[in-house]
Amino acid sequence: MALPLIVFSGFLLALIAAVIAHVARRATGWLLALLPLGIFAYLVRLIPAIADGQTVVTEIVWVPSLKVNLTFNLDGLALLMALLVSGIGALILIYTSGYMRDDPGIGRLDAYLLFFMASMLGLVLSDNLFTLFIFWELTSISSYLLIGFKYRYQTSRDAALQALLVTAGGGLAMLAGFVLLSASADSATISTIINDNLFSSSSSMYGAVLILILLGAFAKSAQFPFHFWLPNAMEAPTPVSAYLHSATMVKAGIYLLARFTPILGGTTAWTTIVVSIGGLTMLLGAYLAWQKRDLKRILAYATISVLGTIVLLLGIGTELAVEAAMVFLLAHALYKGALFMVAGSVDKAAGTRNIDGLGGLLAKMPVTFVAALVAGLSMAGLPPLLGFIAKELEYDALLHEAGAYPVLVIVALVAANALVGVAAGLVVIKPFFGRKPMLKRDPHESPLSMWLGPLLLAALGLLFGLMPALVDDTLIVPATVAVTGATELEHLALWHGLTVPMGLSVLTIGLAVVVYLLRNRLQVMTKRTTSGRFGPAHFYEWSLDWMLRSADKLTLFLQNGNLRVYLNVIIGTAVLLVGSVFLFYTLPDMTLNTDINDVSVIAAGLSGMIIVAAISATLFRSRLAAIAVLGVIGYSIAILFLLFGAPDLAMTQFSVETLTVVVIVLVIWKLPYFENLTKRGDRIKDVVIAVAAGLLMTLFVLVITATPLTSQITPDIVADSYLIAKGRNVVNVILVDFRGVDTFGEITVLSVAGIGVFVLSRLRSEKRRRPDDDG
Amino acid sequence: MELLLAVVIGVLYATGIYMIMRRSIMKLIIGIGLLAHGADLLIFTLGRIESTKPPIIAAGEESITNYADPVPQALILTAIVIGFGVMAFALVLFRETVRVSDTGDVQEMRLSDR
C-alpha cells in the first residue's frame, strides 16, 4: 500500500498547504518539504531491491468493467523518475520559501507545487493506461495553474492557456492511442502488455497507436512543432520553471517514450519519426538558445534542445543509446534545476534577468556563483561532471551504429551540444563577471533556502561525475533494463582513454569556445532567420483565433433569434426523420384502421366543424373572429368528449374554454392587431411544412391505433377504484388518489403561472407610477 | 372512428404549426391554442375509443365492465388545465413583450438571442 500512499499524500497535503503557510509563515517551505523528503528516503531504501530486478506492485480495483484500475508499479525507470520528482520537489519547496518570502501567495504556490508533485508521481508509477492518462492530464492542469500563477497579467494567462491547450491536446491524442492499444491488446495494464507480448508492430492498429501516443509525448516534451509553449511557460515563477519546465514535467513525454519502447519501439517507423523529430528539436532549441538575452529563455531553449537529444537517443533505441538517454536525463535534471534556481536568485538579487544588464555579481553572490559554475560545467559537458559522461555516452552510442545516418546525427549532435555549451557559458559568465552595470537594487547573497537547492543539485552532478558507480548499477542500469530488457550494459566511467568519443568531446568544447567568442558577430548573421513571421506559434495563434471567430459565426447562424427559423428546423427535422421511418419501415408491413362505418352523424358533424373552424382561424383578418373560432373548436371538442364517455373532460373543457376566451378578450386590447408580415413565398413554404407535419400526426395516430392496447394499468386501477380508494368516479380517483402527487405538481405549476400572470400584469416602472395608480 | 379523429388531429396540428410560424405575435397565441386542442385530442385518441360508457362505478356496484379508458382522461384533464395556465401566462408575457419591444413582429424580437 506504500505506493498509493506516496501518490495521494501529496494531494492531501496540497489541500491544507495554504493553511499551513498561514500558520508556519517563513518555515512553510521547510515544513512542507518533509513530505517529498520522506518519499525520497523511502524510495532510496528501495533502490537495492529494484536494482536486483524486483518491482513493487500495488493494485486497487477501481472500475474493472472499463479496465480502469489504480495499478502502481515501481521498476527501475519509475524509480529514477520518482526520485527526481520527490528529491527536486523537496529542494524546490525550500527554495520557494526564500523566493516568495513575505509574499502572501506562497500558500497557493506551494499547494499547486504539491498537487503537481503528486500528479507526476502518479504518472510515473501508474501501470494502468487510463490512470496514467488521468495523472498525465493532472500534471497539465497543475502546470496551467502554475504558469498562470501571476494571473493578473495577460501574458501569464495566455501562456498558461497555450501550455494547457498544447499539452492537453496531445494528451487527448494519447488517450485515443491508449483506447486503441487496450482494445487490441485486451488489457490496460502496461506491464502485462509488455510481458505477455499482447501488442506487436504487426497489429493493424500499430500505425495509429504509434502516431497518437507519439503526439502526446511530443506535445508534453515540447518537441517540434509543439516546442513553442515551453519558452512562453517561463511566465511562471522561477521555482516552477526549475521544477516543472526543466527537471520533471517536460520529461513526462520522454518517460512515455521510454515506457512504451518495449511495446512500440524498434520498428522503422518508430526510429524514423522519433529520431527525426528529436534531432530537429535538438538543433532548433540549440540554435535559438544562445541568441536569447533573458536568462530563463536561454535555459528554456537549451531545455528544448536537450529534450530533443534524449528523444533522439530513445528513437535510436539501442541499449547504449537508452543508457545514454537515462544518464543525460539525470544529468540534465540536476544541472538545469540548479541553473534555473540560480537564475531566480540572480533575478531576485539584481532585479533583472537580462544578461546585458547583468555583471560582476561574483563578489556579491559567491555561493550562488559556485552553484552556477558547477552546474554550468555539467551543462557544457566538461569533465569531471555527469554532463560530460552523458555526452561521451551519446557519442559512443552513435558510433556503435553502422551506416550513413549516424554520421549525420553525430554532426548534428556535436553542433547542438556545442551551442548548448555556449548557452551555458552565457548563463555562468555574463551575470557574474565583467563590469558591474547600474542596477535598480543593491545585490546581496541569497538566503540559505535559496542557495541550498542549486548548490546541492550542482554538487550531486559533480559527485556522480567523479564517482559514476554511485548511480551506475543503482539507478541507470535498472532504468535502462526496464526500457530495453538488456542484461549486459557498459559501466559508466569518467575516463575511457583516448577514444573517438573523447575526440568528439574535445571538438564540441572547442566549437563552443569559438562560437562564444564570436557570438556577437554571428548573431548579426543569424538575426534575420529568427524573426520569422511563420511557424508553429503563429499557427497556434491563427487557429485559436479562427476557432473563436468560426464559433461566433456558427452561433449566429444557428441561434439567429428568428423564431420561424427555429421552428422550421425543429419541425422539418422531425417530419423528415419520423416521416421517412414511417414511409419506408412501418407502413409497408401494416394495415391501418380506416373503418368509418362506426362514425355517428353527430361526431362527423362536430369533426367537420372543428376542421372548418381551424382552417378559418388561419385565414381571418380579425383577432376577435379568430378567438371566437378557437372557442368554437374548444366547445366542439368538449362535446366530442361527452360523446365518447368522458363527462369530466367535457365539464373541464367547457369551463376552461370559457375562461380562456374571457382572459384573451381582457388582454387583447393591449395586444397588436393581426398583421400579414410574412412574404408570400415564405407563407407557401410554411404551409408545406405545416401540412406535412399535420399529415404526419394523422399517420401517427393511425399507426398507433392499429395495434391493440394491452395495458394492465387501466383494469387494475378500475378494480381498485372503489374497493381500495373508495371512489366511484375512476377519473377523479386517479387524479386525487393514484396520481395524487402529480396533481400536487400541477397545482404548483398553475400557482406559479398565476403568480407570474399577476406580477407581469402589475409590472410598471417606479418612475412612471402616478399617485392615483396605487393599488 | 379513428380515421375521423386522426384527420381532425392532423388539421389542428397543421393549422397550429402554421400559426406559430407567423410573424404577428397575436397569431402565435392562436397557434398555441390550436396546438393545445390538438394535443388533448391526440392523447384521447391514443387511449383507443372502444366504449362510450363513462368510467363511473354505479351506486351499489363494486366495479364496472366495458368502460371508456379513464387513464388518458386523467392525463387530458391535467393537460387542459395546464394548457390554460400556459395560455394565460403567454398572454400577459406577450403583452409585456409588445410593450417593452414596441413591436408585434416576432422577427424584430431577435436581439435577445444575439
Interface residues (C-beta under 8 A of the other chain):
Chain A: L556 Q559 N560 G561 N562 L563 R564 L567 N568 I571 L592 N593 T594 D595 I596 D598 V599 A603 A604 S607 I610 I611 A614 I615 A617 T618 R623 A626 I627 L630 I633 G634 I637 L640 F641 L643 F644 G645 A646 P647 D648 L649 T652 Q653 V656 L659 T660 V663 I664 V667 I668 K670 L671 P672 Y673 F674 E675 N676 L677 T678 D686 V687 I689 A690 V691 A693 G694 L695 M697 T698 L699 V701 L702 I704 T705 P708 L709 S711 I713 T714 I717 V718 A719 S721 Y722 L723 R728 N729 V730 V731 I734 L735 R739 D742 T743 E746 V749 L750 A753 G754 G756 V757 L760 S761 L763
Chain B: M1 E2 L3 L4 L5 A6 V7 V8 I9 G10 V11 L12 Y13 A14 T15 G16 I17 Y18 M19 I20 M21 R22 R23 S24 I25 M26 K27 I29 I30 G33 L34 H37 G38 D40 L41 L42 F44 T45 L46 G47 R48 I49 S51 T52 K53 P54 P55 I56 I57 A58 A59 E61 E62 S63 I64 Y67 A68 D69 P70 V71 Q73 A74 I76 L77 T78 I80 V81 I82 G83 F84 G85 V86 M87 A88 F89 L91 V92 L93 F94 R95 E96 V98 R99 G104 D105 V106 Q107 M109 R110 L111 S112 D113 R114
